[in-house]
Amino acid sequence: MALSEARAQAARSAVHERYASVRDHSRRLASPLSDADATVQSMADASPAKWHLAHTTWFFETMVLKRFAADYAVFDARFNFLFNSYYETIGARQPRPKRGMITRPSLDEIMAYRAHVDAAIEGLLDGDVDPAAEELVELGCHHEQQHQELLLTDILHLFAQSPVRPAYRDGSTPEAVQAAEPAEWISFDGGIVEIGHDGGGFSFDCEGPRHRALLEPFRVADRLVTNGEWLEFMADGGYRDPLLWLADGWAQILEHRWAAPFYWEEGDGGWRSMTLRGMQPIDRAAPVTHVSYFEADAFATWAGKRLPSETEWEHAAASLSIAPSSDPKRLRLRPRPAPREPGLKQMFGEVWQWTRSPFTPYPRFKAAEGAVGEYNGKFMCGQFVLRGSSVATPPEHARSTYRNFFPPDKRWQFSGLRLAEDI
């Protein structure tokens, strides 16, 4: 066998294994859910778990099988309308705020749909597959990992609306920990740096092209802002002082009466929060989470600091190693306190970290042609960048160049903050 052919077979085998692993992980994430759990939509920004499972399958069917598998039989023609998300070039779709009205097909039917598409994708990968199809399968795997995280954040929001406050997975109340160590500051010289994905391995289109950027000298905190520090902000009137807030953020305070992070509730025993393990006491040493960009910015102002830019964050994280694992048993479901060790901590795997940077294209960015080009580029307006990854992110999905993005008022994601300052 020629060396080039052997390498091609090895690459196909890797894509096949990755596909099977990602699809199985979604099945495991859905396993604790009833059909009712998977059908209800708790707000317009969230989607039912059943929809996430079907949409990711629709992606493989529409982007790969309909184009590259000549003998593929569509599972159900109605699904193109039901499970398209926002691809205008593909056609009409169920309105996003009404995805919870899709009571049928059932969860069992969705799992049958997944099995049908899985068999076709596996058959395609077993043959002499077009390299373009392999690339789309890889994109589809990373796309599904995004929806695995959304499935968890959306289920948390749904369960938080329930009067019985069910746990997605049962777990004991975490043991009390010592107070967090005071934050240390890590300094970085200014100068011209390079950021963005270098093209080695997978990346989403918005992560590149790699380019130069100018940085002034800066410092970042070695750990994330904690719940204990947030309680101090609240006690000092942080949610009542308009001088701390951007105008749009203060408008949110007045309209929605924010007084604490999302999911926090105060009772006789103190502050508690809704988690994927049910209602639990606030861990003062753990990172604060479920805060908006507006809240993160107000806290930074109160602390006499600021949020890092995404260029600063990526430059600081560039030398850190990430140990990936797709083992679902390692799903922790709740952020943990920073370890007591020197250097930058909690850059990955706890909460997404707001930056002060708007989500805009990098120099020389061009969206891909066709429907795939609608993936990120059309959202480069009105959003802010978050960096790192969270407890809900598949660990192998994290990298220093990843650019997550959300509107500045959103709070239902695992979003927190790290402070920065100028030197």
VOBA-168713 format. One record per residue (C-alpha): residue number from 1; x, y, z. Coordinates in steps of 0.02 Angstrom, whole numbers, padded with zeros to 5 digits. Layout:
<rs>
{r NUM; {X; Y; Z}}
...
</rs>
This chain:
<rs>
{r 1; {00000; 00000; 00000}}
{r 2; {00068; 00170; -00048}}
{r 3; {00111; 00288; 00095}}
{r 4; {-00012; 00420; 00034}}
{r 5; {-00153; 00293; 00026}}
{r 6; {-00112; 00231; 00202}}
{r 7; {-00118; 00408; 00267}}
{r 8; {-00284; 00437; 00181}}
{r 9; {-00356; 00280; 00260}}
{r 10; {-00292; 00332; 00431}}
{r 11; {-00372; 00503; 00410}}
{r 12; {-00538; 00423; 00361}}
{r 13; {-00528; 00308; 00511}}
{r 14; {-00497; 00457; 00627}}
{r 15; {-00648; 00550; 00556}}
{r 16; {-00754; 00393; 00574}}
{r 17; {-00702; 00369; 00755}}
{r 18; {-00731; 00552; 00795}}
{r 19; {-00904; 00547; 00717}}
{r 20; {-00954; 00393; 00816}}
{r 21; {-00887; 00466; 00979}}
{r 22; {-00974; 00634; 00959}}
{r 23; {-01140; 00556; 00912}}
{r 24; {-01132; 00434; 01057}}
{r 25; {-01095; 00576; 01179}}
{r 26; {-01254; 00667; 01125}}
{r 27; {-01352; 00508; 01156}}
{r 28; {-01278; 00496; 01331}}
{r 29; {-01320; 00678; 01368}}
{r 30; {-01501; 00647; 01320}}
{r 31; {-01518; 00485; 01417}}
{r 32; {-01579; 00564; 01582}}
{r 33; {-01720; 00656; 01492}}
{r 34; {-01900; 00606; 01469}}
{r 35; {-01994; 00646; 01309}}
{r 36; {-02075; 00792; 01401}}
{r 37; {-01907; 00857; 01463}}
{r 38; {-01841; 00851; 01285}}
{r 39; {-01992; 00938; 01206}}
{r 40; {-02026; 01093; 01313}}
{r 41; {-01948; 01260; 01264}}
{r 42; {-01923; 01375; 01414}}
{r 43; {-01884; 01537; 01320}}
{r 44; {-01853; 01601; 01144}}
{r 45; {-01663; 01595; 01164}}
{r 46; {-01664; 01412; 01215}}
{r 47; {-01711; 01260; 01111}}
{r 48; {-01785; 01094; 01166}}
{r 49; {-01660; 00952; 01188}}
{r 50; {-01756; 00855; 01056}}
{r 51; {-01728; 00995; 00933}}
{r 52; {-01540; 00998; 00967}}
{r 53; {-01531; 00810; 00936}}
{r 54; {-01629; 00826; 00774}}
{r 55; {-01546; 00985; 00709}}
{r 56; {-01371; 00913; 00723}}
{r 57; {-01432; 00761; 00628}}
{r 58; {-01515; 00872; 00497}}
{r 59; {-01346; 00956; 00472}}
{r 60; {-01264; 00792; 00422}}
{r 61; {-01412; 00743; 00314}}
{r 62; {-01424; 00911; 00225}}
{r 63; {-01242; 00964; 00210}}
{r 64; {-01165; 00793; 00179}}
{r 65; {-01282; 00653; 00130}}
{r 66; {-01394; 00748; 00009}}
{r 67; {-01239; 00809; -00082}}
{r 68; {-01119; 00662; -00076}}
{r 69; {-01225; 00503; -00055}}
{r 70; {-01314; 00471; -00219}}
{r 71; {-01424; 00330; -00152}}
{r 72; {-01469; 00414; 00013}}
{r 73; {-01655; 00407; 00058}}
{r 74; {-01715; 00558; 00159}}
{r 75; {-01787; 00501; 00325}}
{r 76; {-01934; 00623; 00326}}
{r 77; {-01951; 00769; 00204}}
{r 78; {-02043; 00872; 00336}}
{r 79; {-01886; 00879; 00443}}
{r 80; {-01803; 01005; 00328}}
{r 81; {-01931; 01134; 00387}}
{r 82; {-01935; 01076; 00568}}
{r 83; {-01748; 01068; 00603}}
{r 84; {-01664; 01200; 00494}}
{r 85; {-01597; 01333; 00611}}
{r 86; {-01552; 01493; 00520}}
{r 87; {-01492; 01442; 00346}}
{r 88; {-01586; 01560; 00232}}
{r 89; {-01513; 01480; 00076}}
{r 90; {-01587; 01311; 00121}}
{r 91; {-01766; 01367; 00146}}
{r 92; {-01906; 01407; 00266}}
{r 93; {-01902; 01344; 00445}}
{r 94; {-02001; 01331; 00605}}
{r 95; {-01983; 01500; 00695}}
{r 96; {-01853; 01488; 00834}}
{r 97; {-01970; 01547; 00974}}
{r 98; {-02093; 01410; 00927}}
{r 99; {-01978; 01259; 00925}}
{r 100; {-02066; 01197; 01082}}
{r 101; {-02224; 01173; 00979}}
{r 102; {-02143; 01026; 00890}}
{r 103; {-02222; 00896; 01004}}
{r 104; {-02208; 00770; 00864}}
{r 105; {-02100; 00682; 00809}}
{r 106; {-02070; 00602; 00977}}
{r 107; {-01901; 00582; 01059}}
{r 108; {-01899; 00400; 01005}}
{r 109; {-01930; 00452; 00825}}
{r 110; {-01788; 00578; 00836}}
{r 111; {-01672; 00441; 00898}}
{r 112; {-01728; 00333; 00751}}
{r 113; {-01687; 00480; 00636}}
{r 114; {-01515; 00490; 00712}}
{r 115; {-01487; 00304; 00687}}
{r 116; {-01542; 00318; 00504}}
{r 117; {-01421; 00460; 00468}}
{r 118; {-01281; 00378; 00568}}
{r 119; {-01292; 00221; 00463}}
{r 120; {-01284; 00324; 00303}}
{r 121; {-01136; 00429; 00361}}
{r 122; {-01041; 00275; 00418}}
{r 123; {-01074; 00193; 00250}}
{r 124; {-01012; 00349; 00161}}
{r 125; {-00853; 00356; 00266}}
{r 126; {-00818; 00171; 00235}}
{r 127; {-00808; 00203; 00048}}
{r 128; {-00700; 00310; -00066}}
{r 129; {-00761; 00472; 00011}}
{r 130; {-00738; 00644; -00066}}
{r 131; {-00617; 00749; 00040}}
{r 132; {-00746; 00888; 00041}}
{r 133; {-00870; 00768; 00123}}
{r 134; {-00741; 00724; 00256}}
{r 135; {-00716; 00908; 00294}}
{r 136; {-00903; 00933; 00313}}
{r 137; {-00918; 00782; 00428}}
{r 138; {-00781; 00856; 00536}}
{r 139; {-00869; 01024; 00537}}
{r 140; {-01030; 00934; 00583}}
{r 141; {-00945; 00850; 00731}}
{r 142; {-00885; 01017; 00800}}
{r 143; {-01056; 01091; 00765}}
{r 144; {-01136; 00951; 00865}}
{r 145; {-01017; 00982; 01009}}
{r 146; {-01079; 01162; 01013}}
{r 147; {-01255; 01095; 01028}}
{r 148; {-01204; 00973; 01164}}
{r 149; {-01159; 01123; 01269}}
{r 150; {-01320; 01213; 01221}}
{r 151; {-01420; 01058; 01266}}
{r 152; {-01353; 01069; 01444}}
{r 153; {-01373; 01257; 01464}}
{r 154; {-01550; 01250; 01392}}
{r 155; {-01600; 01105; 01505}}
{r 156; {-01535; 01202; 01655}}
{r 157; {-01643; 01350; 01607}}
{r 158; {-01794; 01236; 01583}}
{r 159; {-01772; 01147; 01750}}
{r 160; {-01748; 01314; 01838}}
{r 161; {-01925; 01360; 01786}}
{r 162; {-01998; 01203; 01863}}
{r 163; {-02076; 01219; 02037}}
{r 164; {-01995; 01054; 02088}}
{r 165; {-01822; 01109; 02028}}
{r 166; {-01767; 00940; 01962}}
{r 167; {-01585; 00893; 01944}}
{r 168; {-01520; 00844; 01773}}
{r 169; {-01403; 00727; 01866}}
{r 170; {-01412; 00694; 02051}}
{r 171; {-01264; 00737; 02159}}
{r 172; {-01225; 00779; 02337}}
{r 173; {-01197; 00956; 02397}}
{r 174; {-01012; 00998; 02374}}
{r 175; {-00906; 01003; 02530}}
{r 176; {-00865; 01173; 02603}}
{r 177; {-00699; 01242; 02544}}
{r 178; {-00582; 01372; 02612}}
{r 179; {-00597; 01550; 02549}}
{r 180; {-00514; 01584; 02384}}
{r 181; {-00336; 01648; 02385}}
{r 182; {-00317; 01832; 02337}}
{r 183; {-00292; 01852; 02151}}
{r 184; {-00115; 01872; 02089}}
{r 185; {-00073; 01972; 01933}}
{r 186; {00020; 01904; 01783}}
{r 187; {00109; 02036; 01677}}
{r 188; {00136; 02035; 01489}}
{r 189; {00245; 02149; 01386}}
{r 190; {00172; 02252; 01248}}
{r 191; {00220; 02236; 01066}}
{r 192; {00162; 02155; 00905}}
{r 193; {00090; 01981; 00933}}
{r 194; {00005; 01853; 00821}}
{r 195; {-00168; 01785; 00859}}
{r 196; {-00292; 01677; 00766}}
{r 197; {-00289; 01497; 00712}}
{r 198; {-00133; 01445; 00616}}
{r 199; {-00223; 01320; 00503}}
{r 200; {-00157; 01164; 00587}}
{r 201; {-00307; 01055; 00631}}
{r 202; {-00489; 01107; 00640}}
{r 203; {-00551; 01282; 00673}}
{r 204; {-00710; 01378; 00637}}
{r 205; {-00696; 01509; 00501}}
{r 206; {-00707; 01656; 00624}}
{r 207; {-00548; 01598; 00714}}
{r 208; {-00439; 01655; 00569}}
{r 209; {-00346; 01712; 00474}}
{r 210; {-00196; 01721; 00591}}
{r 211; {-00139; 01902; 00597}}
{r 212; {-00034; 02028; 00690}}
{r 213; {-00102; 02140; 00827}}
{r 214; {-00025; 02275; 00935}}
{r 215; {-00035; 02258; 01124}}
{r 216; {00006; 02383; 01258}}
{r 217; {00082; 02309; 01418}}
{r 218; {-00053; 02232; 01527}}
{r 219; {-00089; 02118; 01674}}
{r 220; {-00224; 01987; 01698}}
{r 221; {-00283; 01905; 01858}}
{r 222; {-00219; 01729; 01883}}
{r 223; {-00395; 01664; 01922}}
{r 224; {-00577; 01701; 01887}}
{r 225; {-00687; 01817; 01990}}
{r 226; {-00771; 01716; 02129}}
{r 227; {-00945; 01707; 02201}}
{r 228; {-00876; 01780; 02363}}
{r 229; {-00809; 01932; 02272}}
{r 230; {-00975; 01951; 02183}}
{r 231; {-01065; 01950; 02350}}
{r 232; {-00954; 02096; 02403}}
{r 233; {-01002; 02188; 02244}}
{r 234; {-01186; 02159; 02283}}
{r 235; {-01168; 02212; 02465}}
{r 236; {-01083; 02373; 02409}}
{r 237; {-01234; 02419; 02303}}
{r 238; {-01162; 02360; 02137}}
{r 239; {-01334; 02331; 02061}}
{r 240; {-01397; 02500; 02125}}
{r 241; {-01261; 02620; 02066}}
{r 242; {-01292; 02684; 01889}}
{r 243; {-01115; 02756; 01882}}
{r 244; {-01046; 02578; 01866}}
{r 245; {-01152; 02529; 01718}}
{r 246; {-01155; 02554; 01531}}
{r 247; {-01316; 02639; 01478}}
{r 248; {-01389; 02483; 01398}}
{r 249; {-01341; 02382; 01551}}
{r 250; {-01427; 02503; 01668}}
{r 251; {-01581; 02491; 01558}}
{r 252; {-01580; 02303; 01589}}
{r 253; {-01570; 02336; 01777}}
{r 254; {-01722; 02449; 01770}}
{r 255; {-01823; 02335; 01655}}
{r 256; {-01782; 02165; 01731}}
{r 257; {-01735; 02215; 01909}}
{r 258; {-01572; 02119; 01909}}
{r 259; {-01502; 02108; 02085}}
{r 260; {-01393; 01952; 02076}}
{r 261; {-01323; 01831; 01946}}
{r 262; {-01448; 01726; 01851}}
{r 263; {-01515; 01575; 01948}}
{r 264; {-01467; 01649; 02118}}
{r 265; {-01600; 01651; 02254}}
{r 266; {-01586; 01714; 02433}}
{r 267; {-01672; 01619; 02573}}
{r 268; {-01661; 01588; 02759}}
{r 269; {-01503; 01487; 02735}}
{r 270; {-01417; 01616; 02626}}
{r 271; {-01390; 01622; 02440}}
{r 272; {-01421; 01468; 02334}}
{r 273; {-01420; 01440; 02147}}
{r 274; {-01500; 01322; 02024}}
{r 275; {-01373; 01203; 01948}}
{r 276; {-01377; 01048; 01840}}
{r 277; {-01372; 00953; 02005}}
{r 278; {-01523; 01049; 02071}}
{r 279; {-01528; 01193; 02197}}
{r 280; {-01364; 01207; 02291}}
{r 281; {-01282; 01332; 02410}}
{r 282; {-01168; 01462; 02332}}
{r 283; {-00985; 01410; 02344}}
{r 284; {-00896; 01573; 02386}}
{r 285; {-00729; 01511; 02318}}
{r 286; {-00798; 01451; 02150}}
{r 287; {-00807; 01562; 01996}}
{r 288; {-00961; 01669; 01977}}
{r 289; {-01062; 01615; 01826}}
{r 290; {-01221; 01660; 01730}}
{r 291; {-01179; 01845; 01721}}
{r 292; {-01201; 01955; 01568}}
{r 293; {-01071; 02062; 01483}}
{r 294; {-01154; 02213; 01563}}
{r 295; {-01134; 02139; 01737}}
{r 296; {-00954; 02086; 01703}}
{r 297; {-00911; 02261; 01643}}
{r 298; {-00996; 02342; 01794}}
{r 299; {-00903; 02228; 01915}}
{r 300; {-00737; 02269; 01831}}
{r 301; {-00775; 02455; 01847}}
{r 302; {-00820; 02433; 02030}}
{r 303; {-00656; 02339; 02060}}
{r 304; {-00554; 02477; 01975}}
{r 305; {-00503; 02358; 01836}}
{r 306; {-00569; 02312; 01664}}
{r 307; {-00607; 02160; 01558}}
{r 308; {-00466; 02094; 01448}}
{r 309; {-00476; 02112; 01260}}
{r 310; {-00487; 01950; 01164}}
{r 311; {-00313; 01982; 01095}}
{r 312; {-00244; 01998; 01272}}
{r 313; {-00336; 01841; 01327}}
{r 314; {-00273; 01736; 01180}}
{r 315; {-00095; 01800; 01198}}
{r 316; {-00098; 01755; 01383}}
{r 317; {-00171; 01582; 01350}}
{r 318; {-00062; 01538; 01200}}
{r 319; {00071; 01447; 01300}}
{r 320; {-00050; 01346; 01407}}
{r 321; {-00080; 01163; 01374}}
{r 322; {-00254; 01089; 01367}}
{r 323; {-00282; 00906; 01408}}
{r 324; {-00431; 00854; 01301}}
{r 325; {-00549; 00714; 01350}}
{r 326; {-00719; 00666; 01281}}
{r 327; {-00757; 00546; 01425}}
{r 328; {-00937; 00588; 01477}}
{r 329; {-00900; 00524; 01653}}
{r 330; {-00791; 00678; 01677}}
{r 331; {-00939; 00797; 01656}}
{r 332; {-00931; 00902; 01814}}
{r 333; {-01084; 01013; 01787}}
{r 334; {-01029; 01148; 01910}}
{r 335; {-00875; 01263; 01910}}
{r 336; {-00744; 01228; 02044}}
{r 337; {-00628; 01342; 02144}}
{r 338; {-00456; 01384; 02076}}
{r 339; {-00317; 01263; 02123}}
{r 340; {-00182; 01330; 02238}}
{r 341; {-00038; 01335; 02117}}
{r 342; {00061; 01473; 02032}}
{r 343; {00024; 01543; 01859}}
{r 344; {-00133; 01569; 01757}}
{r 345; {-00277; 01459; 01814}}
{r 346; {-00454; 01421; 01757}}
{r 347; {-00425; 01479; 01578}}
{r 348; {-00522; 01327; 01516}}
{r 349; {-00657; 01212; 01581}}
{r 350; {-00745; 01318; 01712}}
{r 351; {-00840; 01466; 01637}}
{r 352; {-00833; 01562; 01474}}
{r 353; {-00746; 01728; 01504}}
{r 354; {-00816; 01891; 01439}}
{r 355; {-00693; 02003; 01347}}
{r 356; {-00714; 02186; 01304}}
{r 357; {-00702; 02143; 01118}}
{r 358; {-00850; 02149; 00998}}
{r 359; {-00869; 02000; 00883}}
{r 360; {-00805; 02067; 00718}}
{r 361; {-00708; 01988; 00574}}
{r 362; {-00520; 01971; 00581}}
{r 363; {-00418; 02056; 00444}}
{r 364; {-00437; 01963; 00277}}
{r 365; {-00584; 01859; 00341}}
{r 366; {-00699; 01794; 00205}}
{r 367; {-00853; 01689; 00235}}
{r 368; {-00862; 01524; 00141}}
{r 369; {-00974; 01510; -00010}}
{r 370; {-01145; 01430; 00003}}
{r 371; {-01245; 01384; 00158}}
{r 372; {-01090; 01345; 00263}}
{r 373; {-01043; 01528; 00244}}
{r 374; {-01194; 01574; 00350}}
{r 375; {-01115; 01486; 00500}}
{r 376; {-01029; 01632; 00589}}
{r 377; {-01002; 01781; 00476}}
{r 378; {-01182; 01843; 00476}}
{r 379; {-01178; 01863; 00666}}
{r 380; {-01031; 01984; 00671}}
{r 381; {-01134; 02129; 00738}}
{r 382; {-01202; 02167; 00911}}
{r 383; {-01111; 02024; 00999}}
{r 384; {-00965; 02015; 01120}}
{r 385; {-00828; 01884; 01122}}
{r 386; {-00806; 01758; 01262}}
{r 387; {-00648; 01653; 01277}}
{r 388; {-00599; 01489; 01357}}
{r 389; {-00730; 01354; 01387}}
{r 390; {-00850; 01300; 01524}}
{r 391; {-00899; 01147; 01625}}
{r 392; {-01031; 01115; 01492}}
{r 393; {-00907; 01122; 01347}}
{r 394; {-00842; 00956; 01281}}
{r 395; {-00660; 00965; 01341}}
{r 396; {-00586; 00920; 01171}}
{r 397; {-00684; 01067; 01098}}
{r 398; {-00578; 01195; 01192}}
{r 399; {-00431; 01290; 01116}}
{r 400; {-00349; 01459; 01141}}
{r 401; {-00411; 01529; 00974}}
{r 402; {-00595; 01485; 00999}}
{r 403; {-00710; 01636; 00986}}
{r 404; {-00877; 01611; 01072}}
{r 405; {-00999; 01756; 01057}}
{r 406; {-01164; 01813; 01132}}
{r 407; {-01265; 01974; 01145}}
{r 408; {-01211; 02074; 01298}}
{r 409; {-01373; 02049; 01397}}
{r 410; {-01375; 01858; 01393}}
{r 411; {-01351; 01767; 01558}}
{r 412; {-01408; 01586; 01539}}
{r 413; {-01240; 01525; 01477}}
{r 414; {-01096; 01476; 01593}}
{r 415; {-01019; 01648; 01576}}
{r 416; {-00904; 01733; 01702}}
{r 417; {-00753; 01848; 01700}}
{r 418; {-00568; 01874; 01732}}
{r 419; {-00503; 02048; 01772}}
{r 420; {-00366; 02142; 01680}}
{r 421; {-00277; 02308; 01698}}
{r 422; {-00155; 02418; 01605}}
{r 423; {00026; 02431; 01657}}
</rs>
